[in-house]
Amino acid sequence: MTNITIINDPVFGFIRIPRGLLYDIVSHPLFQRLNRINQLGLASVVYPGARHTRFQHSLGAFHLMSETILSLQQKGQFIFDSEAEAVQAAILMHDIGHGPFSHVLEHTLIHGISHEDISLMMMEQINHDLHDQLGMAIAIFKDQYPKRFLHQLISSQLDMDRLDYLRRDSFFTGVTEGNIGSARIIKMLNVVDDRLVVEQKGIYSLENYLTTRRLMYWQVYLHKTAVAYEKVLVNMLRRAKYLTQQGESEEILSHLSAPLAYFLQNDVDAQWFKEHDEALRMYGELDDSDIWSAMKAWRHSHDKILSTLATDMLDRRIFRVEVHEHPIPEERIEELQQEIAKKMDIPLEDAHYMMEVVTLSKDMYSADEDSIDILYKDGTIRDITQASELLNVELLSRKVSKYYLCYQRL
């Protein structure tokens, strides 16, 4: 039997997974579940090719991590084989706690707990199943390992997660401007005083990376149509949960999977996960197909709001969107609610399910987060905001905010 499994990835070519611990992680049911969760949630409503999965992304990030470790070792950075395997394991599992449609679940069916927290719980579960071989990987993920730069490779403003998703999302959406020189950035990485740095020669690739990231956020991740479609989904789930809690569970839950029914019936937060062992198991069985299946049942619901939202989702009837540069006046929101209530013949207090006000803010680079440091030939180190001739700190750090008013087409 060969010691390596080879996967042909459309973005990076052949990805090699060594037999042993890393292969066992990929084979674990919690990791295989990522095959059933779309990386970009509902962005395929705008970019039909964007149907790649969290599974593909995690393998891509693993591949980039492998390349980075090799490059750093060739530059004389001493990384034990056990550390290399641990950081590879950590990047494989970094997204394992994502729910259906990526971030949608965090604000609807569960609250007060992030997907990173759930990722950690799932890592502990996999660690238990693999006989406690992941202690170092979990320590690196939690930034509790002495070599801090290993954590930076997993979570920073220049980590393998971002380097993969920008390349991958650009490839599958067809937004060619989003393509970044990940191979060159990796070759330019080094470590000084236990901190990740980028050698001076890589500064142009970094400038491209930061401007590309901004473009991808506004053109893909925060595209107004994808945002509006996601709000239809969020409001549909909120309505289903509300009706369940109002005693209409028989109709709402009758054709659902057990995991989805569990999260609709219970008020699940961080404390709930601690006190109920079955919560993590139920979460680990949830994926995109549970939600799509529920929509097909709910489109026939007696509740006009739920059936309308489910039909909107299935038939691609997306909320209309107005994008404003300034906060939307309360009078406009109230006026719209009254119009929706009247035209749909629903109570005014329920009209909020048919609309959503969203404020979205994004900067290109946060000086408050982990900085991106440039290493000069004389050994000095400067932050990218001081090193770049093209990008100034004011431009990089300026938060751009947009106000979206999404509402049912009448």
Disulfide bonds with the S-S distance in Angstrom:
none
